[in-house]
Amino acid sequence: MEYIKVTKDNIESEHICCAISNNKDVQVASKKAWLTARFDDGLVFLKSVERGKCFIEYIPAENAWNPIDADGYMYIDCLWVSGSFKGHGYSNELLDECIKDSKAKGKTGLCILTSEKKKPFLADPKYLKHKGFTVCDEADNGIQLAYLPFAASAAKPRFKECAKYPRIEEKGYVLYYTSQCPFNAKYVPIVEQTAKEHNIPFKAIRIENKEQAQNAPTPITTYALFYDGVYLTNEQMNDTKFLKLVAR
């Protein structure tokens, strides 16, 4: 597979894989704006030249939008290969490029979010284990931080204390999210409207900068839904899924 690196110079003309509609689509516009603002922080978005979900997105951990202590590491936001791209070794190629680039930049290793059992929008734990990653920390909601050190002496990354025990004080449904995930631009307003129509207490809190993200009460900042202070899920909701969740 041939890959291309998305930069400020070509982002307007390139598709971004996780949202492949045209630039007028609110999801595409939101994601591209978020990426553009992160490139100066060292973010890399490497994707297949073919249209589809086949890409890796990573950033120096000190600039990651997650509450982790992982100085010197590279943090992988997302490694996503799906559909017809699966089963051809493209995940390995993308990860190998990330490793090569990270070593060239003098990084200590890689880290990424996962879980004991596969969860939507998180890295597959079986794949990570196969590639040599091990779990270095775990929040009490089951979200894990996995790492691949480049040297045996490398310090282990860890969650910040605010993320180890995901709890909030507010009652009702409270969603923390960022524009890193393009789907939020479409579906968060839909859930807000659905909650309003059904008189369901709901509040959406958009994390707007790195400092807020690194001090968030959840290890996952792209999408973290709470109810009465308790963490529920990182899976994006549409109106149907949200109402089904509320009805449980």
DOLUMMAR-380385 format. One line per field, with one value per atom (N, C-alpha, C): residue number from 1; residue in one letter; atom name; x, y, z. Coordinates in steps of 0.05 Angstrom, whole numbers, m for minus. Example, Ala and Ser with C-alpha at 12.3 -4.5 7.8 and 13.67 -1.06 7.14 Angstrom:
<atoms>
zapa <- 1|1|1|2|2|2
kolvex <- A|A|A|S|S|S
fido <- N|CA|C|N|CA|C
px <- 264|246|264|257|273|258
py <- m114|m90|m66|m45|m21|1
pz <- 156|156|156|142|143|157
</atoms>
This chain:
<atoms>
zapa <- 1|1|1|2|2|2|3|3|3|4|4|4|5|5|5|6|6|6|7|7|7|8|8|8|9|9|9|10|10|10|11|11|11|12|12|12|13|13|13|14|14|14|15|15|15|16|16|16|17|17|17|18|18|18|19|19|19|20|20|20|21|21|21|22|22|22|23|23|23|24|24|24|25|25|25|26|26|26|27|27|27|28|28|28|29|29|29|30|30|30|31|31|31|32|32|32|33|33|33|34|34|34|35|35|35|36|36|36|37|37|37|38|38|38|39|39|39|40|40|40|41|41|41|42|42|42|43|43|43|44|44|44|45|45|45|46|46|46|47|47|47|48|48|48|49|49|49|50|50|50|51|51|51|52|52|52|53|53|53|54|54|54|55|55|55|56|56|56|57|57|57|58|58|58|59|59|59|60|60|60|61|61|61|62|62|62|63|63|63|64|64|64|65|65|65|66|66|66|67|67|67|68|68|68|69|69|69|70|70|70|71|71|71|72|72|72|73|73|73|74|74|74|75|75|75|76|76|76|77|77|77|78|78|78|79|79|79|80|80|80|81|81|81|82|82|82|83|83|83|84|84|84|85|85|85|86|86|86|87|87|87|88|88|88|89|89|89|90|90|90|91|91|91|92|92|92|93|93|93|94|94|94|95|95|95|96|96|96|97|97|97|98|98|98|99|99|99|100|100|100|101|101|101|102|102|102|103|103|103|104|104|104|105|105|105|106|106|106|107|107|107|108|108|108|109|109|109|110|110|110|111|111|111|112|112|112|113|113|113|114|114|114|115|115|115|116|116|116|117|117|117|118|118|118|119|119|119|120|120|120|121|121|121|122|122|122|123|123|123|124|124|124|125|125|125|126|126|126|127|127|127|128|128|128|129|129|129|130|130|130|131|131|131|132|132|132|133|133|133|134|134|134|135|135|135|136|136|136|137|137|137|138|138|138|139|139|139|140|140|140|141|141|141|142|142|142|143|143|143|144|144|144|145|145|145|146|146|146|147|147|147|148|148|148|149|149|149|150|150|150|151|151|151|152|152|152|153|153|153|154|154|154|155|155|155|156|156|156|157|157|157|158|158|158|159|159|159|160|160|160|161|161|161|162|162|162|163|163|163|164|164|164|165|165|165|166|166|166|167|167|167|168|168|168|169|169|169|170|170|170|171|171|171|172|172|172|173|173|173|174|174|174|175|175|175|176|176|176|177|177|177|178|178|178|179|179|179|180|180|180|181|181|181|182|182|182|183|183|183|184|184|184|185|185|185|186|186|186|187|187|187|188|188|188|189|189|189|190|190|190|191|191|191|192|192|192|193|193|193|194|194|194|195|195|195|196|196|196|197|197|197|198|198|198|199|199|199|200|200|200|201|201|201|202|202|202|203|203|203|204|204|204|205|205|205|206|206|206|207|207|207|208|208|208|209|209|209|210|210|210|211|211|211|212|212|212|213|213|213|214|214|214|215|215|215|216|216|216|217|217|217|218|218|218|219|219|219|220|220|220|221|221|221|222|222|222|223|223|223|224|224|224|225|225|225|226|226|226|227|227|227|228|228|228|229|229|229|230|230|230|231|231|231|232|232|232|233|233|233|234|234|234|235|235|235|236|236|236|237|237|237|238|238|238|239|239|239|240|240|240|241|241|241|242|242|242|243|243|243|244|244|244|245|245|245|246|246|246|247|247|247|248|248|248
kolvex <- M|M|M|E|E|E|Y|Y|Y|I|I|I|K|K|K|V|V|V|T|T|T|K|K|K|D|D|D|N|N|N|I|I|I|E|E|E|S|S|S|E|E|E|H|H|H|I|I|I|C|C|C|C|C|C|A|A|A|I|I|I|S|S|S|N|N|N|N|N|N|K|K|K|D|D|D|V|V|V|Q|Q|Q|V|V|V|A|A|A|S|S|S|K|K|K|K|K|K|A|A|A|W|W|W|L|L|L|T|T|T|A|A|A|R|R|R|F|F|F|D|D|D|D|D|D|G|G|G|L|L|L|V|V|V|F|F|F|L|L|L|K|K|K|S|S|S|V|V|V|E|E|E|R|R|R|G|G|G|K|K|K|C|C|C|F|F|F|I|I|I|E|E|E|Y|Y|Y|I|I|I|P|P|P|A|A|A|E|E|E|N|N|N|A|A|A|W|W|W|N|N|N|P|P|P|I|I|I|D|D|D|A|A|A|D|D|D|G|G|G|Y|Y|Y|M|M|M|Y|Y|Y|I|I|I|D|D|D|C|C|C|L|L|L|W|W|W|V|V|V|S|S|S|G|G|G|S|S|S|F|F|F|K|K|K|G|G|G|H|H|H|G|G|G|Y|Y|Y|S|S|S|N|N|N|E|E|E|L|L|L|L|L|L|D|D|D|E|E|E|C|C|C|I|I|I|K|K|K|D|D|D|S|S|S|K|K|K|A|A|A|K|K|K|G|G|G|K|K|K|T|T|T|G|G|G|L|L|L|C|C|C|I|I|I|L|L|L|T|T|T|S|S|S|E|E|E|K|K|K|K|K|K|K|K|K|P|P|P|F|F|F|L|L|L|A|A|A|D|D|D|P|P|P|K|K|K|Y|Y|Y|L|L|L|K|K|K|H|H|H|K|K|K|G|G|G|F|F|F|T|T|T|V|V|V|C|C|C|D|D|D|E|E|E|A|A|A|D|D|D|N|N|N|G|G|G|I|I|I|Q|Q|Q|L|L|L|A|A|A|Y|Y|Y|L|L|L|P|P|P|F|F|F|A|A|A|A|A|A|S|S|S|A|A|A|A|A|A|K|K|K|P|P|P|R|R|R|F|F|F|K|K|K|E|E|E|C|C|C|A|A|A|K|K|K|Y|Y|Y|P|P|P|R|R|R|I|I|I|E|E|E|E|E|E|K|K|K|G|G|G|Y|Y|Y|V|V|V|L|L|L|Y|Y|Y|Y|Y|Y|T|T|T|S|S|S|Q|Q|Q|C|C|C|P|P|P|F|F|F|N|N|N|A|A|A|K|K|K|Y|Y|Y|V|V|V|P|P|P|I|I|I|V|V|V|E|E|E|Q|Q|Q|T|T|T|A|A|A|K|K|K|E|E|E|H|H|H|N|N|N|I|I|I|P|P|P|F|F|F|K|K|K|A|A|A|I|I|I|R|R|R|I|I|I|E|E|E|N|N|N|K|K|K|E|E|E|Q|Q|Q|A|A|A|Q|Q|Q|N|N|N|A|A|A|P|P|P|T|T|T|P|P|P|I|I|I|T|T|T|T|T|T|Y|Y|Y|A|A|A|L|L|L|F|F|F|Y|Y|Y|D|D|D|G|G|G|V|V|V|Y|Y|Y|L|L|L|T|T|T|N|N|N|E|E|E|Q|Q|Q|M|M|M|N|N|N|D|D|D|T|T|T|K|K|K|F|F|F|L|L|L|K|K|K|L|L|L|V|V|V|A|A|A|R|R|R
fido <- N|CA|C|N|CA|C|N|CA|C|N|CA|C|N|CA|C|N|CA|C|N|CA|C|N|CA|C|N|CA|C|N|CA|C|N|CA|C|N|CA|C|N|CA|C|N|CA|C|N|CA|C|N|CA|C|N|CA|C|N|CA|C|N|CA|C|N|CA|C|N|CA|C|N|CA|C|N|CA|C|N|CA|C|N|CA|C|N|CA|C|N|CA|C|N|CA|C|N|CA|C|N|CA|C|N|CA|C|N|CA|C|N|CA|C|N|CA|C|N|CA|C|N|CA|C|N|CA|C|N|CA|C|N|CA|C|N|CA|C|N|CA|C|N|CA|C|N|CA|C|N|CA|C|N|CA|C|N|CA|C|N|CA|C|N|CA|C|N|CA|C|N|CA|C|N|CA|C|N|CA|C|N|CA|C|N|CA|C|N|CA|C|N|CA|C|N|CA|C|N|CA|C|N|CA|C|N|CA|C|N|CA|C|N|CA|C|N|CA|C|N|CA|C|N|CA|C|N|CA|C|N|CA|C|N|CA|C|N|CA|C|N|CA|C|N|CA|C|N|CA|C|N|CA|C|N|CA|C|N|CA|C|N|CA|C|N|CA|C|N|CA|C|N|CA|C|N|CA|C|N|CA|C|N|CA|C|N|CA|C|N|CA|C|N|CA|C|N|CA|C|N|CA|C|N|CA|C|N|CA|C|N|CA|C|N|CA|C|N|CA|C|N|CA|C|N|CA|C|N|CA|C|N|CA|C|N|CA|C|N|CA|C|N|CA|C|N|CA|C|N|CA|C|N|CA|C|N|CA|C|N|CA|C|N|CA|C|N|CA|C|N|CA|C|N|CA|C|N|CA|C|N|CA|C|N|CA|C|N|CA|C|N|CA|C|N|CA|C|N|CA|C|N|CA|C|N|CA|C|N|CA|C|N|CA|C|N|CA|C|N|CA|C|N|CA|C|N|CA|C|N|CA|C|N|CA|C|N|CA|C|N|CA|C|N|CA|C|N|CA|C|N|CA|C|N|CA|C|N|CA|C|N|CA|C|N|CA|C|N|CA|C|N|CA|C|N|CA|C|N|CA|C|N|CA|C|N|CA|C|N|CA|C|N|CA|C|N|CA|C|N|CA|C|N|CA|C|N|CA|C|N|CA|C|N|CA|C|N|CA|C|N|CA|C|N|CA|C|N|CA|C|N|CA|C|N|CA|C|N|CA|C|N|CA|C|N|CA|C|N|CA|C|N|CA|C|N|CA|C|N|CA|C|N|CA|C|N|CA|C|N|CA|C|N|CA|C|N|CA|C|N|CA|C|N|CA|C|N|CA|C|N|CA|C|N|CA|C|N|CA|C|N|CA|C|N|CA|C|N|CA|C|N|CA|C|N|CA|C|N|CA|C|N|CA|C|N|CA|C|N|CA|C|N|CA|C|N|CA|C|N|CA|C|N|CA|C|N|CA|C|N|CA|C|N|CA|C|N|CA|C|N|CA|C|N|CA|C|N|CA|C|N|CA|C|N|CA|C|N|CA|C|N|CA|C|N|CA|C|N|CA|C|N|CA|C|N|CA|C|N|CA|C|N|CA|C|N|CA|C|N|CA|C|N|CA|C|N|CA|C|N|CA|C|N|CA|C|N|CA|C|N|CA|C|N|CA|C|N|CA|C|N|CA|C|N|CA|C|N|CA|C|N|CA|C|N|CA|C|N|CA|C|N|CA|C|N|CA|C|N|CA|C|N|CA|C|N|CA|C|N|CA|C|N|CA|C|N|CA|C|N|CA|C|N|CA|C|N|CA|C|N|CA|C|N|CA|C|N|CA|C|N|CA|C|N|CA|C|N|CA|C|N|CA|C|N|CA|C|N|CA|C|N|CA|C|N|CA|C|N|CA|C|N|CA|C|N|CA|C|N|CA|C|N|CA|C|N|CA|C|N|CA|C|N|CA|C
px <- 17|0|18|9|22|8|24|12|20|4|10|6|24|22|6|m15|m32|m18|m16|m3|m21|m12|m27|m28|m8|m7|m26|m33|m51|m77|m82|m106|m132|m133|m158|m165|m144|m149|m149|m142|m140|m165|m173|m194|m180|m196|m184|m193|m203|m207|m230|m229|m250|m276|m274|m297|m291|m302|m292|m312|m330|m348|m333|m347|m333|m329|m312|m304|m327|m350|m373|m388|m383|m395|m385|m403|m395|m375|m377|m358|m330|m328|m302|m289|m306|m296|m286|m300|m293|m266|m264|m239|m215|m219|m196|m187|m206|m199|m183|m191|m177|m149|m147|m120|m102|m112|m96|m84|m100|m91|m70|m68|m50|m24|m22|3|27|25|47|56|38|45|58|63|77|58|33|14|21|18|23|m3|m12|m35|m26|m22|m12|m35|m41|m64|m58|m75|m73|m80|m68|m75|m103|m112|m139|m160|m183|m204|m215|m216|m225|m212|m221|m211|m185|m163|m137|m117|m112|m95|m85|m65|m55|m51|m59|m56|m41|m19|m4|9|17|26|45|65|81|63|68|50|46|66|62|42|36|15|m11|m12|m37|m60|m84|m108|m119|m103|m111|m96|m108|m94|m75|m52|m31|m4|12|40|57|68|83|104|119|139|159|164|184|171|146|132|117|110|92|65|44|17|2|m9|m25|m54|m65|m93|m111|m103|m120|m104|m109|m99|m123|m132|m158|m155|m159|m160|m185|m203|m228|m238|m260|m272|m253|m252|m236|m206|m198|m169|m159|m178|m170|m158|m139|m128|m105|m95|m73|m46|m46|m22|m18|m39|m36|m32|m45|m42|m12|0|28|46|39|55|53|28|24|38|36|49|79|89|118|128|113|120|120|101|100|124|131|155|180|183|207|209|186|186|192|179|183|212|224|252|270|264|279|277|255|250|259|272|284|264|242|221|229|218|223|208|184|167|140|121|94|75|52|31|4|m17|m43|m64|m89|m111|m122|m129|m142|m159|m167|m183|m178|m186|m181|m196|m221|m237|m242|m243|m245|m269|m265|m287|m287|m310|m311|m292|m279|m262|m237|m230|m205|m189|m163|m145|m151|m149|m154|m132|m138|m118|m102|m115|m102|m80|m87|m68|m45|m50|m28|m10|m21|m4|13|1|16|40|36|57|77|74|93|85|62|52|44|48|39|23|6|m10|7|8|24|7|m19|m37|m65|m83|m112|m129|m149|m168|m189|m204|m223|m249|m250|m272|m264|m240|m231|m215|m212|m195|m166|m150|m122|m104|m80|m59|m38|m33|m13|11|35|59|78|94|115|141|157|181|203|220|242|267|266|288|277|289|278|278|295|298|278|262|243|222|216|196|169|151|124|106|91|71|49|34|12|m10|m34|m56|m51|m60|m61|m82|m80|m99|m128|m132|m159|m173|m157|m168|m168|m154|m153|m180|m196|m221|m242|m252|m270|m297|m299|m324|m328|m353|m359|m381|m385|m405|m433|m434|m459|m478|m504|m525|m535|m550|m560|m539|m544|m525|m506|m481|m460|m440|m436|m418|m394|m370|m345|m337|m329|m321|m302|m289|m272|m279|m267|m271|m251|m235|m216|m231|m254|m271|m291|m291|m309|m338|m345|m373|m387|m371|m384|m397|m386|m398|m427|m432|m459|m477|m466|m483|m487|m469|m473|m497|m500|m525|m550|m548|m572|m580|m561|m567|m577|m565|m574|m604|m611|m639|m657|m648|m664|m670|m649|m652|m672|m670|m688|m717|m722|m749|m761|m745|m755|m751|m744|m740|m720|m698|m677|m655|m646|m625|m599|m589|m565|m549|m523|m504|m480|m474|m450|m428|m404|m382|m360|m356|m335|m308|m289|m262|m248|m239|m231|m201|m185|m156|m141|m116|m99|m99|m99|m99|m124|m147|m172|m172|m162|m161|m143|m120|m101|m108|m130|m140|m169|m178|m206|m210|m235|m241|m246|m232|m236|m211|m202|m179|m184|m210|m218|m231|m221|m232|m247|m244|m259|m288|m296|m325|m327|m337|m340|m367|m385|m412|m415|m425|m429|m459|m468|m495|m494|m504|m504|m476|m456|m429|m413|m427|m414|m408|m384|m377|m393|m404|m420|m406|m398|m388|m372|m355|m341|m352|m374|m386|m404|m399|m416|m445|m463|m491|m505|m524|m544|m569|m591|m615|m626|m626|m636|m620|m593|m577|m580|m582|m584|m610|m632|m658|m658|m645|m644|m627|m606|m590|m606|m620|m636|m658|m669|m691|m682|m656|m647|m655
py <- m24|0|25|45|71|89|104|122|151|169|197|210|229|244|269|272|296|319|342|366|390|413|438|444|435|442|426|402|386|377|386|376|383|405|413|395|384|367|337|330|301|293|268|256|248|246|239|213|195|167|162|173|167|182|202|217|225|210|213|228|242|259|283|301|325|345|365|385|401|402|417|402|376|361|371|374|385|367|341|322|326|328|332|359|380|406|407|394|394|380|356|341|354|366|379|403|418|441|432|410|400|391|376|367|390|410|433|447|449|463|446|420|403|398|404|397|411|435|449|435|419|404|377|372|348|325|330|309|300|273|261|245|249|235|222|195|180|162|163|148|135|116|104|124|121|139|133|108|101|110|117|126|103|108|87|90|74|76|59|72|59|81|85|108|104|120|122|152|159|186|186|201|200|228|232|258|254|271|269|269|251|247|272|289|313|332|328|344|329|304|288|300|297|306|284|275|255|259|253|257|234|235|215|229|215|223|204|213|196|212|228|245|228|237|224|202|196|176|189|173|181|168|184|173|169|145|139|146|166|174|152|142|123|108|82|64|49|56|45|34|8|m5|m22|m17|m31|m36|m51|m56|m73|m67|m82|m81|m62|m59|m79|m92|m110|m136|m148|m173|m172|m148|m146|m136|m134|m126|m96|m80|m51|m40|m52|m42|m45|m67|m71|m50|m44|m24|3|11|37|39|18|18|18|4|3|31|45|73|91|87|103|97|72|65|77|74|85|115|129|158|166|152|158|154|133|129|150|158|180|206|210|234|232|209|206|199|187|181|155|153|131|106|110|88|98|80|86|80|94|87|92|77|78|68|77|68|42|24|m1|m10|m35|m47|m77|m90|m119|m134|m125|m136|m114|m120|m100|m83|m57|m37|m20|m9|8|32|38|62|60|36|32|10|11|m8|m36|m55|m83|m94|m103|m113|m137|m154|m178|m169|m150|m140|m127|m111|m97|m117|m137|m157|m171|m177|m190|m173|m147|m129|m121|m133|m128|m108|m96|m77|m92|m79|m89|m67|m75|m55|m44|m17|m4|10|14|27|21|23|17|35|47|63|43|52|33|29|41|35|16|4|m16|m6|20|31|28|18|12|29|34|47|26|21|2|16|4|17|m3|8|m7|9|3|18|10|28|22|13|15|6|m5|m26|m39|m21|m1|18|41|42|64|65|88|91|85|74|67|91|96|117|110|130|125|145|138|157|178|202|222|214|224|216|222|244|252|232|215|196|167|163|135|126|145|139|158|152|170|174|197|205|235|243|272|277|302|309|314|321|329|305|311|291|291|270|268|257|259|251|273|268|289|276|290|280|298|287|301|291|310|303|323|316|334|333|350|350|332|317|298|277|268|249|264|260|276|270|246|238|255|267|283|308|319|343|338|314|307|297|278|263|276|292|305|324|341|357|340|317|300|290|281|271|294|318|341|347|346|352|329|305|282|284|290|293|315|337|360|352|338|330|310|294|274|282|307|317|301|293|278|297|297|315|308|326|320|346|343|365|356|370|364|384|374|392|386|406|402|411|393|399|414|438|456|461|451|455|432|431|410|410|433|435|423|429|417|386|377|349|334|346|332|332|346|346|337|323|314|290|286|265|238|233|208|203|178|172|176|173|177|205|222|248|253|235|239|236|218|214|199|211|198|206|188|193|183|201|195|197|183|186|187|208|213|208|218|218|193|172|147|144|136|133|110|114|94|82|99|88|109|99|116|113|98|93|116|127|149|140|159|153|169|155|170|171|182|184|157|137|111|98|98|86|100|126|141|135|134|128|99|81|54|52|67|68|79|100|113|94|78|60|36|31|7|8
pz <- 0|0|0|m15|m15|5|20|40|35|47|44|71|77|102|98|114|112|128|115|127|123|133|128|98|83|55|38|47|29|42|67|81|67|54|41|17|5|m19|m13|11|18|34|30|48|74|95|121|132|115|122|141|165|184|177|160|151|122|103|75|57|69|53|43|29|19|42|36|56|67|54|64|86|88|110|137|156|182|197|192|205|194|168|155|163|162|169|198|216|244|248|236|239|227|203|190|206|218|234|258|270|294|286|265|256|250|235|227|251|272|296|312|306|321|307|281|266|279|289|301|328|339|363|357|331|324|315|311|303|275|271|245|238|214|203|177|179|156|146|120|110|83|76|50|28|5|m17|m28|m23|m31|m10|m19|m1|16|42|60|87|106|133|136|131|133|140|166|174|202|209|237|243|267|277|303|305|330|336|361|370|394|398|422|447|465|488|505|506|522|510|484|471|466|476|472|487|475|488|506|524|544|570|593|618|625|612|616|622|638|642|626|604|586|571|586|573|557|533|516|498|503|487|464|445|423|430|429|436|410|406|383|388|375|377|366|342|329|308|307|286|276|252|243|214|212|186|185|167|166|138|136|110|93|67|48|53|70|76|97|112|132|120|135|127|107|102|83|95|122|136|137|130|130|158|177|205|213|205|212|198|173|158|170|178|190|217|233|259|256|237|232|224|208|201|225|243|268|285|288|303|291|265|252|256|252|255|284|303|331|340|331|338|326|301|288|303|317|332|361|367|393|415|408|428|443|467|485|478|466|458|450|448|440|462|463|482|468|478|465|484|481|498|487|506|499|522|523|544|544|567|568|546|542|520|500|474|453|457|456|458|433|426|402|404|383|381|398|408|422|408|412|399|409|391|397|415|439|457|447|432|421|401|384|364|378|398|412|425|438|451|430|407|386|377|378|368|390|414|435|456|454|474|500|523|548|563|580|595|618|620|640|661|656|675|668|687|682|700|688|704|714|735|747|731|707|689|667|670|651|628|625|604|611|593|598|581|591|576|570|545|536|525|527|517|504|486|473|476|496|500|480|473|455|470|497|514|540|550|574|598|598|621|620|599|596|618|629|649|637|654|644|644|623|623|643|651|670|666|676|676|699|694|715|735|760|781|774|759|751|733|720|701|712|734|745|756|766|778|766|742|728|743|755|769|765|765|765|785|792|813|801|775|764|760|764|760|731|724|697|678|652|632|625|627|621|602|580|559|556|559|553|525|508|481|469|447|432|403|388|359|345|360|348|333|343|328|311|285|268|272|281|285|306|324|345|334|312|300|291|283|274|296|312|330|358|367|393|392|372|370|368|355|353|380|396|423|441|438|453|448|422|414|424|422|431|461|476|505|512|497|502|496|474|466|486|500|518|547|552|579|595|582|594|602|628|636|622|605|589|586|588|585|569|548|532|538|545|551|530|513|492|504|503|511|488|494|472|470|490|488|502|498|509|539|552|581|593|581|591|587|564|559|578|584|601|630|637|664|666|645|644|664|673|692|679|657|641|625|623|606|577|569|541|539|522|520|495|475|450|454|472|478|504|525|551|563|565|575|603|621|649|655|676|686|716|728|757|768|753|762|755|745|739|709|702|674|661|637|624|599|580|555|539|521|502|474|471|445|437|413|403|401|409|409|387|374|358|374|363|379|388|370|377|399|397|417|444|443|468|483|468|481|491|477|486|512|513|538|561|557|578|588|570|577|593|596|610|640
</atoms>
